[in-house]
Amino acid sequence: MASLSLSLPTKPSTVSNRLHSKTPKAPITQSLPSSSQSQFYGLKFFTAVSFNTPSATFRKFSIFAKVTKGMTPPSFTLKDQEGRSVSLSKFKGKPVVVYFYPADETPGCTKQACAFRDSYEKFKKAGAEVLGISGDSTESHKTFAKKYRLPYTLLSDEGNKVRKEWGVPSDLFGTLPGRETYVLDKNGVVQLVYNNQFQPEKHIDETLKLLQSLK
């Protein structure tokens, strides 16, 4: 009896083509327009954020404050809202409250500035001086101080040189200048470092508590 042989046609070239036709897709790049303006708790800032999907990589940012409790911070000389040079060493012999804030005329910073203003008599009773520092110009500080009747000194740290020297940490992966308050005793030694970006009034409360304990 003759044997019947069946052979099914194979198409290696078709299979191969299917395997090799799936070329890797190029990563999709999305970016926020550089002209987009955002506000984050009172700070205006421009960002150009780009990331790759699906293989996005995230870097960890660790920022350590250089000035900590028990240290004598670097001295500085900056211009105040009237254009006069003011040195930190000038206040030796009395407690000093140095607070760094993001910018003039923003909601969070205005709230903080006015809270210091409203409690200024309490700071004076504690024998302390208040210095507010941001990267704004002396002209900006003058307008800000006049508008809100701020009785204390605002210093212009253009270029954020002092902020960097003191190691004031930033928020949001370095996109937002930090809000940090330091209390120096009469010998110029730091007794308190307080950071709270979202509750500006807490800086005043914590500072007064510390000053009262130093009496």
JOTA-V114256 format. One record per residue. N is the residue number from 1. PSI is psi in radians with two decimals (NA if undefined). OMEGA is omega in whole degrees, -180 to 180 (none if undefined). NEAR is the number of other C-alpha atoms within 10 Angstrom. Layout:
n:N psi:PSI omega:OMEGA near:NEAR
n:N psi:PSI omega:OMEGA near:NEAR
This chain:
n:1 psi:2.33 omega:-179 near:3
n:2 psi:2.41 omega:180 near:4
n:3 psi:2.45 omega:180 near:5
n:4 psi:2.18 omega:-178 near:5
n:5 psi:2.20 omega:177 near:5
n:6 psi:2.37 omega:176 near:6
n:7 psi:2.19 omega:179 near:5
n:8 psi:2.32 omega:-178 near:5
n:9 psi:2.31 omega:175 near:6
n:10 psi:2.59 omega:-179 near:8
n:11 psi:1.35 omega:-179 near:9
n:12 psi:-0.59 omega:-178 near:9
n:13 psi:-0.60 omega:179 near:9
n:14 psi:-0.79 omega:178 near:10
n:15 psi:-0.78 omega:-180 near:11
n:16 psi:-0.73 omega:-180 near:10
n:17 psi:-0.68 omega:180 near:11
n:18 psi:-0.68 omega:-179 near:10
n:19 psi:-0.68 omega:-174 near:10
n:20 psi:-0.11 omega:-179 near:10
n:21 psi:-0.33 omega:180 near:9
n:22 psi:1.41 omega:179 near:8
n:23 psi:2.54 omega:-179 near:7
n:24 psi:2.38 omega:178 near:7
n:25 psi:2.48 omega:178 near:6
n:26 psi:2.48 omega:180 near:9
n:27 psi:2.45 omega:-180 near:12
n:28 psi:2.22 omega:180 near:12
n:29 psi:2.20 omega:178 near:11
n:30 psi:2.47 omega:179 near:11
n:31 psi:2.54 omega:175 near:12
n:32 psi:2.44 omega:-178 near:11
n:33 psi:2.39 omega:-178 near:12
n:34 psi:-0.32 omega:-179 near:10
n:35 psi:-0.06 omega:-179 near:9
n:36 psi:2.38 omega:-178 near:10
n:37 psi:2.27 omega:-178 near:10
n:38 psi:2.78 omega:173 near:12
n:39 psi:2.19 omega:179 near:11
n:40 psi:1.81 omega:-176 near:13
n:41 psi:0.87 omega:171 near:14
n:42 psi:0.02 omega:180 near:18
n:43 psi:2.18 omega:176 near:18
n:44 psi:2.29 omega:177 near:14
n:45 psi:2.62 omega:-180 near:12
n:46 psi:2.35 omega:-179 near:14
n:47 psi:2.60 omega:171 near:15
n:48 psi:1.67 omega:-174 near:10
n:49 psi:2.22 omega:176 near:10
n:50 psi:2.50 omega:178 near:11
n:51 psi:2.67 omega:-179 near:15
n:52 psi:2.42 omega:174 near:13
n:53 psi:2.51 omega:5 near:11
n:54 psi:0.04 omega:-174 near:10
n:55 psi:0.82 omega:-180 near:9
n:56 psi:2.50 omega:178 near:11
n:57 psi:2.47 omega:-179 near:8
n:58 psi:2.31 omega:178 near:7
n:59 psi:2.53 omega:178 near:6
n:60 psi:2.33 omega:179 near:6
n:61 psi:2.20 omega:177 near:9
n:62 psi:2.05 omega:-178 near:9
n:63 psi:2.18 omega:-178 near:13
n:64 psi:2.25 omega:179 near:11
n:65 psi:2.32 omega:179 near:14
n:66 psi:-0.66 omega:-179 near:14
n:67 psi:2.10 omega:-179 near:17
n:68 psi:3.02 omega:-180 near:18
n:69 psi:2.37 omega:180 near:14
n:70 psi:-0.12 omega:-179 near:14
n:71 psi:2.76 omega:169 near:13
n:72 psi:1.97 omega:-174 near:15
n:73 psi:2.82 omega:177 near:18
n:74 psi:2.43 omega:178 near:12
n:75 psi:2.92 omega:179 near:13
n:76 psi:2.82 omega:172 near:14
n:77 psi:2.07 omega:-177 near:16
n:78 psi:2.85 omega:177 near:19
n:79 psi:2.41 omega:177 near:18
n:80 psi:-3.02 omega:-176 near:24
n:81 psi:-0.25 omega:177 near:22
n:82 psi:0.04 omega:179 near:13
n:83 psi:0.14 omega:-180 near:15
n:84 psi:2.55 omega:178 near:12
n:85 psi:2.29 omega:-180 near:13
n:86 psi:2.21 omega:179 near:17
n:87 psi:2.48 omega:178 near:13
n:88 psi:-0.63 omega:-178 near:16
n:89 psi:-0.37 omega:-180 near:12
n:90 psi:-0.45 omega:-174 near:10
n:91 psi:0.14 omega:-180 near:16
n:92 psi:2.39 omega:-177 near:14
n:93 psi:-0.13 omega:176 near:13
n:94 psi:2.70 omega:177 near:15
n:95 psi:2.54 omega:179 near:24
n:96 psi:2.32 omega:174 near:25
n:97 psi:2.02 omega:178 near:22
n:98 psi:2.02 omega:178 near:21
n:99 psi:2.24 omega:177 near:23
n:100 psi:2.34 omega:180 near:25
n:101 psi:2.75 omega:-175 near:24
n:102 psi:-0.93 omega:-175 near:23
n:103 psi:2.69 omega:175 near:21
n:104 psi:2.73 omega:170 near:22
n:105 psi:0.39 omega:175 near:19
n:106 psi:2.66 omega:-172 near:16
n:107 psi:-0.89 omega:-178 near:15
n:108 psi:-0.73 omega:-177 near:22
n:109 psi:-0.61 omega:177 near:22
n:110 psi:-0.73 omega:178 near:19
n:111 psi:-0.78 omega:-180 near:16
n:112 psi:-0.81 omega:-179 near:21
n:113 psi:-0.74 omega:-180 near:26
n:114 psi:-0.54 omega:176 near:17
n:115 psi:-0.70 omega:175 near:18
n:116 psi:-0.70 omega:178 near:23
n:117 psi:-0.83 omega:-176 near:20
n:118 psi:-0.42 omega:180 near:14
n:119 psi:0.20 omega:-174 near:13
n:120 psi:-0.64 omega:180 near:19
n:121 psi:-0.61 omega:178 near:13
n:122 psi:-0.66 omega:177 near:15
n:123 psi:-0.70 omega:179 near:22
n:124 psi:-0.69 omega:179 near:11
n:125 psi:-0.54 omega:178 near:10
n:126 psi:-0.01 omega:179 near:17
n:127 psi:0.30 omega:-175 near:15
n:128 psi:2.63 omega:174 near:23
n:129 psi:2.57 omega:180 near:18
n:130 psi:2.25 omega:177 near:20
n:131 psi:2.11 omega:176 near:19
n:132 psi:2.35 omega:-177 near:19
n:133 psi:2.29 omega:171 near:28
n:134 psi:3.06 omega:-179 near:24
n:135 psi:0.09 omega:-179 near:22
n:136 psi:2.80 omega:-179 near:18
n:137 psi:2.91 omega:178 near:18
n:138 psi:-0.64 omega:179 near:21
n:139 psi:-0.74 omega:178 near:14
n:140 psi:-0.77 omega:179 near:16
n:141 psi:-0.71 omega:-178 near:27
n:142 psi:-0.79 omega:179 near:18
n:143 psi:-0.76 omega:-179 near:14
n:144 psi:-0.82 omega:-178 near:18
n:145 psi:-0.70 omega:-179 near:22
n:146 psi:-0.75 omega:-177 near:11
n:147 psi:-0.69 omega:-176 near:10
n:148 psi:0.18 omega:177 near:13
n:149 psi:0.92 omega:-180 near:12
n:150 psi:2.13 omega:-174 near:19
n:151 psi:-0.03 omega:-176 near:15
n:152 psi:3.13 omega:-173 near:16
n:153 psi:2.32 omega:171 near:20
n:154 psi:2.31 omega:-177 near:29
n:155 psi:2.46 omega:-178 near:27
n:156 psi:1.95 omega:179 near:25
n:157 psi:1.10 omega:-177 near:21
n:158 psi:2.29 omega:-175 near:16
n:159 psi:-0.09 omega:178 near:12
n:160 psi:0.61 omega:-179 near:15
n:161 psi:-0.85 omega:-179 near:12
n:162 psi:-0.69 omega:177 near:21
n:163 psi:-0.76 omega:-180 near:21
n:164 psi:-0.72 omega:-179 near:12
n:165 psi:-0.62 omega:179 near:15
n:166 psi:-0.23 omega:179 near:15
n:167 psi:0.63 omega:179 near:15
n:168 psi:2.09 omega:-176 near:23
n:169 psi:2.60 omega:177 near:20
n:170 psi:2.91 omega:177 near:19
n:171 psi:2.97 omega:179 near:13
n:172 psi:0.92 omega:177 near:10
n:173 psi:0.66 omega:174 near:13
n:174 psi:0.04 omega:-178 near:12
n:175 psi:-0.31 omega:-176 near:11
n:176 psi:2.08 omega:178 near:17
n:177 psi:2.38 omega:-175 near:22
n:178 psi:2.79 omega:175 near:20
n:179 psi:1.88 omega:-174 near:27
n:180 psi:2.42 omega:-179 near:22
n:181 psi:2.38 omega:179 near:24
n:182 psi:2.40 omega:174 near:24
n:183 psi:2.09 omega:179 near:26
n:184 psi:2.38 omega:177 near:27
n:185 psi:-3.09 omega:-175 near:22
n:186 psi:-0.27 omega:177 near:16
n:187 psi:0.05 omega:178 near:13
n:188 psi:0.25 omega:-180 near:21
n:189 psi:2.37 omega:-179 near:19
n:190 psi:2.20 omega:179 near:21
n:191 psi:-0.24 omega:179 near:19
n:192 psi:2.37 omega:170 near:18
n:193 psi:2.07 omega:-177 near:20
n:194 psi:2.27 omega:-178 near:17
n:195 psi:2.11 omega:175 near:18
n:196 psi:1.81 omega:-176 near:13
n:197 psi:-0.57 omega:-168 near:20
n:198 psi:-0.11 omega:177 near:12
n:199 psi:1.34 omega:-176 near:12
n:200 psi:-0.60 omega:-177 near:21
n:201 psi:-0.46 omega:-180 near:17
n:202 psi:-0.48 omega:178 near:16
n:203 psi:-0.69 omega:-179 near:22
n:204 psi:-0.79 omega:-180 near:22
n:205 psi:-0.85 omega:-178 near:13
n:206 psi:-0.65 omega:-180 near:15
n:207 psi:-0.80 omega:-180 near:19
n:208 psi:-0.66 omega:177 near:19
n:209 psi:-0.80 omega:-178 near:10
n:210 psi:-0.77 omega:-179 near:14
n:211 psi:-0.68 omega:179 near:23
n:212 psi:-0.54 omega:180 near:12
n:213 psi:-0.35 omega:-180 near:8
n:214 psi:-0.24 omega:-178 near:12
n:215 psi:NA omega:none near:7
